[in-house]
C-alpha cells in the first residue's frame, strides 16, 4: 500500500524539524506532506528544507480543512491511503506500520491512547469527557471505540476516495464527524492501541467547566452530523457500492 503521511501544522517551527527527522527513519520524506495552515513562523521553510512536501494555506482554516487539502493531494498523486500525523511531537512513528497493517481489515483505523488499558495521562474531567464522546461515536460507528478524538489515524483506499471528495471542516470535524460520515458511507472503523507523548506546549485546562463545554460542543457536532444530509455525490458512491456488493453476492 502506497501511503502518504499528512501533517497539519500551525506554527510548529520549534518542533517540526525533529518530527520530520524522526519520520525519515521509518518513511521516505518524499511521501510526507506538511499542510502549513496559515503559520506565521518558519514551519513551511523548515519542512521544505527537511525534504518534505509542503502545501500552504494563506490563512488558518483549521485541521479539517488542512486534512481535506491532504486527501485531495493524495488522490491526485496516486496514493492508496493517508496517515494523519501531528506536527507537535505527540505521535510516535513506530506505530505507523501498525496502522498500515490494520488498514488491511478496516477502512479507517484510529490510534487509541486508551485501548487495551492504555495509560495516557489525562485529568479525570478530560478523561470523563473523552469516554462520553467515545460512547456516542461508537453508537454511530457500530463498533466499540475508546479514543474517537485521536488525530493519529489512517484512511485506507475507500475512505481516501470519500474524503478526497468531501471532508468535514468544522471544529473537530476531522476526528468526530469524519467517523460519522465514513459510517454513513458504509465504511468500517477500527482502532489499535498506541502510546503517545505528552503534547508540546503544555496541557489543556482541566477545569470542570471547560470539560463540560467541550462535551457539549462535541455532542452538538454529533447531532448536526446525524441530521445533515449526505452530499449527493457521496450518496451516489454509497449506493453504487451497495449495488455492487449485492450483484456479487
ZADREN-353587 format. One record per residue (C-alpha): x, y, z; residue in three letters; residue number from 1. Coordinates in nm, 4 decimals, decimal comma. Each point is the difference from the previous one (the first is absolute). Layout:
N
<r u="X" v="Y" w="Z" resn="ALA" resi="NUM"/>
...
***
This chain:
249
<r u="0,0000" v="0,0000" w="0,0000" resn="UNK" resi="1"/>
<r u="0,1454" v="0,3350" w="-0,1063" resn="UNK" resi="2"/>
<r u="-0,0882" v="0,2452" w="0,2740" resn="UNK" resi="3"/>
<r u="0,0487" v="0,3675" w="0,0668" resn="UNK" resi="4"/>
<r u="0,0764" v="0,1363" w="0,3459" resn="UNK" resi="5"/>
<r u="-0,1867" v="0,3293" w="0,0385" resn="UNK" resi="6"/>
<r u="0,0964" v="0,2461" w="0,2729" resn="UNK" resi="7"/>
<r u="-0,2378" v="0,2921" w="0,0617" resn="UNK" resi="8"/>
<r u="0,2110" v="0,2716" w="0,1613" resn="UNK" resi="9"/>
<r u="-0,0481" v="0,3472" w="0,1422" resn="UNK" resi="10"/>
<r u="0,3083" v="0,1774" w="0,1367" resn="UNK" resi="11"/>
<r u="0,1902" v="-0,3208" w="0,0741" resn="UNK" resi="12"/>
<r u="0,3371" v="0,1454" w="-0,0979" resn="UNK" resi="13"/>
<r u="0,1542" v="-0,0914" w="0,3348" resn="UNK" resi="14"/>
<r u="-0,0694" v="-0,3740" w="-0,0383" resn="UNK" resi="15"/>
<r u="-0,0817" v="-0,0820" w="-0,3631" resn="UNK" resi="16"/>
<r u="0,3657" v="-0,0593" w="-0,0857" resn="UNK" resi="17"/>
<r u="0,0425" v="-0,2665" w="0,2672" resn="UNK" resi="18"/>
<r u="-0,3358" v="-0,1574" w="-0,0903" resn="UNK" resi="19"/>
<r u="0,1082" v="-0,0349" w="-0,3632" resn="UNK" resi="20"/>
<r u="0,3423" v="-0,1303" w="0,0993" resn="UNK" resi="21"/>
<r u="-0,1710" v="-0,2731" w="0,2007" resn="UNK" resi="22"/>
<r u="-0,2392" v="-0,0771" w="-0,2842" resn="UNK" resi="23"/>
<r u="0,2834" v="-0,0293" w="-0,2517" resn="UNK" resi="24"/>
<r u="0,1260" v="-0,3078" w="0,1845" resn="UNK" resi="25"/>
<r u="-0,3190" v="-0,1950" w="-0,0747" resn="UNK" resi="26"/>
<r u="-0,1481" v="0,1632" w="-0,3110" resn="UNK" resi="27"/>
<r u="0,1488" v="0,1906" w="-0,2970" resn="UNK" resi="28"/>
<r u="-0,0568" v="0,3738" w="0,0328" resn="UNK" resi="29"/>
<r u="-0,0981" v="0,0243" w="-0,3661" resn="UNK" resi="30"/>
<r u="-0,3180" v="-0,1783" w="0,1144" resn="UNK" resi="31"/>
<r u="-0,0602" v="0,2470" w="0,2831" resn="UNK" resi="32"/>
<r u="-0,1910" v="0,3252" w="-0,0416" resn="UNK" resi="33"/>
<r u="-0,0261" v="0,2804" w="0,2529" resn="UNK" resi="34"/>
<r u="-0,3139" v="0,2079" w="-0,0370" resn="UNK" resi="35"/>
<r u="0,1086" v="0,3412" w="0,1254" resn="UNK" resi="36"/>
<r u="-0,3329" v="0,1357" w="0,1193" resn="UNK" resi="37"/>
<r u="0,0733" v="0,3713" w="-0,0034" resn="UNK" resi="38"/>
<r u="0,3086" v="-0,0045" w="0,2236" resn="UNK" resi="39"/>
<r u="0,1807" v="0,3279" w="0,0582" resn="UNK" resi="40"/>
<r u="0,3211" v="-0,1675" w="0,1160" resn="UNK" resi="41"/>
<r u="0,2494" v="-0,2018" w="-0,2087" resn="UNK" resi="42"/>
<r u="-0,1892" v="-0,3327" w="0,0095" resn="UNK" resi="43"/>
<r u="-0,0223" v="-0,0206" w="-0,3806" resn="UNK" resi="44"/>
<r u="0,3658" v="0,0850" w="-0,0598" resn="UNK" resi="45"/>
<r u="0,1278" v="-0,2516" w="0,2531" resn="UNK" resi="46"/>
<r u="-0,2231" v="-0,2751" w="-0,1397" resn="UNK" resi="47"/>
<r u="0,1042" v="0,0748" w="-0,3565" resn="UNK" resi="48"/>
<r u="0,3690" v="0,0091" w="0,0926" resn="UNK" resi="49"/>
<r u="-0,0372" v="-0,3375" w="0,1709" resn="UNK" resi="50"/>
<r u="-0,1253" v="-0,1537" w="-0,3241" resn="UNK" resi="51"/>
<r u="-0,3728" v="-0,0257" w="0,0650" resn="UNK" resi="52"/>
<r u="-0,2655" v="0,1291" w="-0,2369" resn="UNK" resi="53"/>
<r u="-0,1762" v="0,3163" w="0,1143" resn="UNK" resi="54"/>
<r u="-0,3509" v="0,1225" w="-0,0803" resn="UNK" resi="55"/>
<r u="-0,0787" v="0,3437" w="0,1379" resn="UNK" resi="56"/>
<r u="-0,3264" v="0,1711" w="0,0900" resn="UNK" resi="57"/>
<r u="0,0133" v="0,3788" w="-0,0169" resn="UNK" resi="58"/>
<r u="-0,2020" v="0,0202" w="0,3231" resn="UNK" resi="59"/>
<r u="-0,0760" v="-0,2349" w="0,2871" resn="UNK" resi="60"/>
<r u="-0,2954" v="-0,2201" w="-0,0998" resn="UNK" resi="61"/>
<r u="0,0175" v="-0,2715" w="0,2652" resn="UNK" resi="62"/>
<r u="0,1074" v="-0,3635" w="0,0125" resn="UNK" resi="63"/>
<r u="-0,3033" v="-0,1213" w="-0,1948" resn="UNK" resi="64"/>
<r u="0,0782" v="0,2254" w="-0,2954" resn="UNK" resi="65"/>
<r u="0,3689" v="-0,0937" w="0,0194" resn="UNK" resi="66"/>
<r u="-0,0820" v="-0,3695" w="-0,0178" resn="UNK" resi="67"/>
<r u="-0,2473" v="0,0639" w="-0,2807" resn="UNK" resi="68"/>
<r u="0,2874" v="0,1516" w="-0,1964" resn="UNK" resi="69"/>
<r u="0,2161" v="-0,3028" w="0,0827" resn="UNK" resi="70"/>
<r u="-0,2626" v="-0,2486" w="-0,1199" resn="UNK" resi="71"/>
<r u="-0,0414" v="0,1833" w="-0,3301" resn="UNK" resi="72"/>
<r u="0,3772" v="0,0050" w="-0,0454" resn="UNK" resi="73"/>
<r u="0,0225" v="-0,3726" w="0,0784" resn="UNK" resi="74"/>
<r u="-0,2732" v="-0,0899" w="-0,2492" resn="UNK" resi="75"/>
<r u="0,1562" v="0,2138" w="-0,2725" resn="UNK" resi="76"/>
<r u="0,3402" v="-0,1598" w="0,0509" resn="UNK" resi="77"/>
<r u="-0,0991" v="-0,3649" w="0,0027" resn="UNK" resi="78"/>
<r u="0,0253" v="-0,0851" w="0,3700" resn="UNK" resi="79"/>
<r u="-0,2049" v="-0,2873" w="0,1432" resn="UNK" resi="80"/>
<r u="-0,0271" v="0,1284" w="0,3564" resn="UNK" resi="81"/>
<r u="0,0679" v="0,2996" w="0,2236" resn="UNK" resi="82"/>
<r u="0,1469" v="-0,0077" w="0,3501" resn="UNK" resi="83"/>
<r u="-0,0861" v="0,3062" w="0,2071" resn="UNK" resi="84"/>
<r u="0,2932" v="0,0903" w="0,2250" resn="UNK" resi="85"/>
<r u="0,0409" v="0,2915" w="0,2413" resn="UNK" resi="86"/>
<r u="0,2754" v="0,2543" w="-0,0442" resn="UNK" resi="87"/>
<r u="0,0444" v="0,0650" w="0,3722" resn="UNK" resi="88"/>
<r u="0,1912" v="-0,3138" w="0,0942" resn="UNK" resi="89"/>
<r u="-0,2918" v="-0,1778" w="0,1654" resn="UNK" resi="90"/>
<r u="-0,0244" v="-0,2917" w="-0,2418" resn="UNK" resi="91"/>
<r u="0,2620" v="-0,2743" w="-0,0149" resn="UNK" resi="92"/>
<r u="0,1310" v="-0,1200" w="-0,3332" resn="UNK" resi="93"/>
<r u="0,0323" v="-0,3647" w="0,1065" resn="UNK" resi="94"/>
<r u="-0,3793" v="-0,0359" w="-0,0108" resn="UNK" resi="95"/>
<r u="-0,0357" v="0,1034" w="-0,3656" resn="UNK" resi="96"/>
<r u="0,0781" v="-0,3517" w="-0,1262" resn="UNK" resi="97"/>
<r u="-0,2606" v="-0,1390" w="0,2395" resn="UNK" resi="98"/>
<r u="-0,2652" v="0,2373" w="-0,1355" resn="UNK" resi="99"/>
<r u="0,0873" v="-0,0955" w="-0,3573" resn="UNK" resi="100"/>
<r u="-0,0227" v="-0,3709" w="0,0812" resn="UNK" resi="101"/>
<r u="-0,3356" v="0,0450" w="0,1749" resn="UNK" resi="102"/>
<r u="-0,1357" v="0,1904" w="-0,3024" resn="UNK" resi="103"/>
<r u="-0,0043" v="-0,3319" w="-0,1867" resn="UNK" resi="104"/>
<r u="-0,3102" v="-0,0857" w="0,2051" resn="UNK" resi="105"/>
<r u="-0,1790" v="0,3357" w="0,0464" resn="UNK" resi="106"/>
<r u="-0,0521" v="0,3171" w="-0,2025" resn="UNK" resi="107"/>
<r u="0,1036" v="0,2290" w="0,2869" resn="UNK" resi="108"/>
<r u="0,2261" v="-0,0990" w="0,2871" resn="UNK" resi="109"/>
<r u="0,0420" v="0,2287" w="0,3016" resn="UNK" resi="110"/>
<r u="0,3023" v="-0,0025" w="0,2263" resn="UNK" resi="111"/>
<r u="-0,1540" v="-0,0076" w="0,3479" resn="UNK" resi="112"/>
<r u="0,1716" v="0,1255" w="0,3121" resn="UNK" resi="113"/>
<r u="-0,2431" v="-0,1964" w="0,2161" resn="UNK" resi="114"/>
<r u="-0,0574" v="-0,3357" w="-0,1730" resn="UNK" resi="115"/>
<r u="0,1089" v="-0,3138" w="0,1863" resn="UNK" resi="116"/>
<r u="0,0452" v="0,1897" w="0,3259" resn="UNK" resi="117"/>
<r u="0,2163" v="0,2765" w="-0,1446" resn="UNK" resi="118"/>
<r u="0,1487" v="0,2247" w="0,2661" resn="UNK" resi="119"/>
<r u="0,0189" v="0,3369" w="-0,1764" resn="UNK" resi="120"/>
<r u="-0,0085" v="0,2641" w="0,2730" resn="UNK" resi="121"/>
<r u="-0,3057" v="0,2239" w="-0,0010" resn="UNK" resi="122"/>
<r u="-0,2000" v="0,1842" w="0,2653" resn="UNK" resi="123"/>
<r u="-0,3057" v="-0,1749" w="0,1417" resn="UNK" resi="124"/>
<r u="-0,2286" v="0,2636" w="-0,1532" resn="UNK" resi="125"/>
<r u="0,1578" v="-0,0222" w="-0,3437" resn="UNK" resi="126"/>
<r u="0,0037" v="-0,3800" w="0,0045" resn="UNK" resi="127"/>
<r u="-0,3677" v="-0,0004" w="0,0967" resn="UNK" resi="128"/>
<r u="-0,0776" v="0,2212" w="-0,2985" resn="UNK" resi="129"/>
<r u="0,1938" v="-0,2287" w="-0,2320" resn="UNK" resi="130"/>
<r u="-0,1929" v="-0,3035" w="0,1264" resn="UNK" resi="131"/>
<r u="-0,3344" v="0,1673" w="-0,0627" resn="UNK" resi="132"/>
<r u="0,1023" v="0,1003" w="-0,3521" resn="UNK" resi="133"/>
<r u="0,1347" v="-0,3479" w="-0,0740" resn="UNK" resi="134"/>
<r u="-0,3267" v="-0,1614" w="0,1074" resn="UNK" resi="135"/>
<r u="-0,2106" v="0,2201" w="-0,2248" resn="UNK" resi="136"/>
<r u="0,2309" v="-0,0383" w="-0,2993" resn="UNK" resi="137"/>
<r u="0,0098" v="-0,3763" w="0,0563" resn="UNK" resi="138"/>
<r u="-0,3770" v="-0,0068" w="-0,0479" resn="UNK" resi="139"/>
<r u="0,0364" v="0,1688" w="-0,3388" resn="UNK" resi="140"/>
<r u="0,2904" v="-0,2208" w="-0,1062" resn="UNK" resi="141"/>
<r u="-0,1642" v="-0,3180" w="0,1341" resn="UNK" resi="142"/>
<r u="0,3263" v="-0,1055" w="0,1567" resn="UNK" resi="143"/>
<r u="0,1658" v="0,0678" w="0,3329" resn="UNK" resi="144"/>
<r u="0,2361" v="0,2983" w="-0,0117" resn="UNK" resi="145"/>
<r u="0,1959" v="0,1367" w="0,2941" resn="UNK" resi="146"/>
<r u="0,1706" v="0,3051" w="-0,1529" resn="UNK" resi="147"/>
<r u="-0,2248" v="0,1598" w="-0,2625" resn="UNK" resi="148"/>
<r u="0,1805" v="0,3355" w="0,0193" resn="UNK" resi="149"/>
<r u="0,3444" v="-0,1432" w="-0,0763" resn="UNK" resi="150"/>
<r u="0,1600" v="0,1677" w="-0,3011" resn="UNK" resi="151"/>
<r u="0,2408" v="-0,2903" w="-0,0556" resn="UNK" resi="152"/>
<r u="-0,1726" v="-0,2160" w="-0,2604" resn="UNK" resi="153"/>
<r u="0,0084" v="-0,1446" w="-0,3483" resn="UNK" resi="154"/>
<r u="-0,2595" v="0,0225" w="-0,2760" resn="UNK" resi="155"/>
<r u="0,0244" v="-0,2872" w="-0,2461" resn="UNK" resi="156"/>
<r u="-0,0918" v="-0,0027" w="-0,3711" resn="UNK" resi="157"/>
<r u="-0,3793" v="0,0172" w="0,0356" resn="UNK" resi="158"/>
<r u="0,0157" v="0,2664" w="0,2705" resn="UNK" resi="159"/>
<r u="0,2539" v="0,1985" w="-0,2011" resn="UNK" resi="160"/>
<r u="-0,2359" v="0,0023" w="-0,2998" resn="UNK" resi="161"/>
<r u="-0,2839" v="0,1351" w="0,2166" resn="UNK" resi="162"/>
<r u="0,2074" v="0,2562" w="0,1892" resn="UNK" resi="163"/>
<r u="0,1639" v="0,1330" w="-0,3161" resn="UNK" resi="164"/>
<r u="-0,3485" v="0,1012" w="-0,1178" resn="UNK" resi="165"/>
<r u="-0,1335" v="0,1272" w="0,3311" resn="UNK" resi="166"/>
<r u="0,1599" v="0,0422" w="0,3418" resn="UNK" resi="167"/>
<r u="-0,1549" v="0,1697" w="0,3048" resn="UNK" resi="168"/>
<r u="0,1668" v="0,3327" w="0,0714" resn="UNK" resi="169"/>
<r u="-0,1894" v="0,1052" w="0,3112" resn="UNK" resi="170"/>
<r u="0,1697" v="-0,0019" w="0,3388" resn="UNK" resi="171"/>
<r u="0,0984" v="-0,3617" w="0,0795" resn="UNK" resi="172"/>
<r u="-0,1526" v="-0,1125" w="-0,3287" resn="UNK" resi="173"/>
<r u="0,3305" v="-0,1670" w="-0,0838" resn="UNK" resi="174"/>
<r u="-0,0481" v="-0,2430" w="0,2876" resn="UNK" resi="175"/>
<r u="-0,3590" v="-0,0383" w="0,1146" resn="UNK" resi="176"/>
<r u="-0,2091" v="0,0935" w="-0,3040" resn="UNK" resi="177"/>
<r u="0,2297" v="-0,1787" w="-0,2427" resn="UNK" resi="178"/>
<r u="-0,0767" v="-0,3261" w="0,1833" resn="UNK" resi="179"/>
<r u="-0,3727" v="0,0662" w="-0,0324" resn="UNK" resi="180"/>
<r u="0,0358" v="0,0852" w="-0,3688" resn="UNK" resi="181"/>
<r u="0,2028" v="-0,3150" w="-0,0641" resn="UNK" resi="182"/>
<r u="-0,2556" v="-0,2168" w="0,1794" resn="UNK" resi="183"/>
<r u="-0,2858" v="0,1492" w="-0,2007" resn="UNK" resi="184"/>
<r u="0,1938" v="-0,0887" w="-0,3143" resn="UNK" resi="185"/>
<r u="0,0169" v="-0,3629" w="0,1103" resn="UNK" resi="186"/>
<r u="0,3677" v="0,0144" w="0,0934" resn="UNK" resi="187"/>
<r u="0,1433" v="-0,1910" w="0,2929" resn="UNK" resi="188"/>
<r u="0,1844" v="0,1526" w="0,2957" resn="UNK" resi="189"/>
<r u="0,2381" v="-0,1713" w="0,2409" resn="UNK" resi="190"/>
<r u="0,2696" v="0,0987" w="0,2483" resn="UNK" resi="191"/>
<r u="0,3311" v="-0,1279" w="0,1279" resn="UNK" resi="192"/>
<r u="0,1810" v="0,0892" w="0,3231" resn="UNK" resi="193"/>
<r u="0,2830" v="0,2521" w="-0,0281" resn="UNK" resi="194"/>
<r u="0,2247" v="0,1875" w="0,2400" resn="UNK" resi="195"/>
<r u="0,0138" v="0,3771" w="-0,0351" resn="UNK" resi="196"/>
<r u="0,2310" v="0,2644" w="0,1391" resn="UNK" resi="197"/>
<r u="-0,1296" v="0,2950" w="0,1964" resn="UNK" resi="198"/>
<r u="-0,1072" v="0,2839" w="-0,2259" resn="UNK" resi="199"/>
<r u="0,2676" v="0,2676" w="-0,0439" resn="UNK" resi="200"/>
<r u="-0,0725" v="0,3410" w="0,1481" resn="UNK" resi="201"/>
<r u="-0,1893" v="-0,1025" w="0,3106" resn="UNK" resi="202"/>
<r u="-0,3350" v="-0,1681" w="0,0557" resn="UNK" resi="203"/>
<r u="-0,3573" v="0,1242" w="-0,0374" resn="UNK" resi="204"/>
<r u="-0,1860" v="0,1436" w="0,2975" resn="UNK" resi="205"/>
<r u="-0,1340" v="-0,2649" w="0,2339" resn="UNK" resi="206"/>
<r u="-0,2910" v="0,1991" w="0,1422" resn="UNK" resi="207"/>
<r u="-0,3388" v="-0,1714" w="0,0245" resn="UNK" resi="208"/>
<r u="-0,1657" v="0,2932" w="-0,1794" resn="UNK" resi="209"/>
<r u="0,2271" v="-0,0267" w="-0,3023" resn="UNK" resi="210"/>
<r u="-0,0490" v="-0,3757" w="-0,0092" resn="UNK" resi="211"/>
<r u="-0,3772" v="0,0442" w="0,0051" resn="UNK" resi="212"/>
<r u="0,0099" v="0,2577" w="-0,2815" resn="UNK" resi="213"/>
<r u="0,2263" v="-0,2269" w="-0,2016" resn="UNK" resi="214"/>
<r u="-0,2447" v="-0,2892" w="0,0387" resn="UNK" resi="215"/>
<r u="-0,2915" v="0,2188" w="-0,1017" resn="UNK" resi="216"/>
<r u="0,1740" v="0,1135" w="-0,3170" resn="UNK" resi="217"/>
<r u="0,0846" v="-0,3569" w="-0,0993" resn="UNK" resi="218"/>
<r u="-0,3546" v="-0,1218" w="0,0574" resn="UNK" resi="219"/>
<r u="-0,1275" v="0,2918" w="-0,2063" resn="UNK" resi="220"/>
<r u="0,2329" v="-0,1053" w="-0,2835" resn="UNK" resi="221"/>
<r u="-0,1358" v="-0,3550" w="0,0211" resn="UNK" resi="222"/>
<r u="-0,3572" v="0,1306" w="-0,0118" resn="UNK" resi="223"/>
<r u="0,0764" v="0,2066" w="-0,3096" resn="UNK" resi="224"/>
<r u="0,1744" v="-0,2938" w="-0,1621" resn="UNK" resi="225"/>
<r u="-0,2995" v="-0,2231" w="0,0658" resn="UNK" resi="226"/>
<r u="-0,2522" v="0,2352" w="-0,1603" resn="UNK" resi="227"/>
<r u="0,2214" v="0,1331" w="-0,2786" resn="UNK" resi="228"/>
<r u="-0,0674" v="-0,1500" w="-0,3420" resn="UNK" resi="229"/>
<r u="0,2736" v="-0,1974" w="-0,1686" resn="UNK" resi="230"/>
<r u="0,1288" v="0,2070" w="-0,2965" resn="UNK" resi="231"/>
<r u="-0,1632" v="-0,1214" w="-0,3244" resn="UNK" resi="232"/>
<r u="0,3266" v="-0,1122" w="-0,1621" resn="UNK" resi="233"/>
<r u="0,0861" v="-0,2074" w="0,3066" resn="UNK" resi="234"/>
<r u="-0,3509" v="-0,1439" w="0,0129" resn="UNK" resi="235"/>
<r u="0,0443" v="-0,1213" w="-0,3581" resn="UNK" resi="236"/>
<r u="0,3359" v="-0,1550" w="0,0918" resn="UNK" resi="237"/>
<r u="-0,1539" v="-0,1787" w="0,2982" resn="UNK" resi="238"/>
<r u="-0,2959" v="-0,1269" w="-0,2015" resn="UNK" resi="239"/>
<r u="0,2340" v="-0,1255" w="-0,2730" resn="UNK" resi="240"/>
<r u="0,2108" v="-0,1853" w="0,2551" resn="UNK" resi="241"/>
<r u="-0,3097" v="-0,1632" w="0,1486" resn="UNK" resi="242"/>
<r u="-0,1255" v="-0,0999" w="-0,3455" resn="UNK" resi="243"/>
<r u="0,3381" v="-0,1465" w="-0,0841" resn="UNK" resi="244"/>
<r u="0,0043" v="-0,2104" w="0,3154" resn="UNK" resi="245"/>
<r u="-0,3507" v="-0,1283" w="-0,0661" resn="UNK" resi="246"/>
<r u="0,0896" v="-0,0893" w="-0,3575" resn="UNK" resi="247"/>
<r u="0,2956" v="-0,2094" w="0,1109" resn="UNK" resi="248"/>
<r u="-0,1821" v="-0,1620" w="0,2925" resn="UNK" resi="249"/>
***
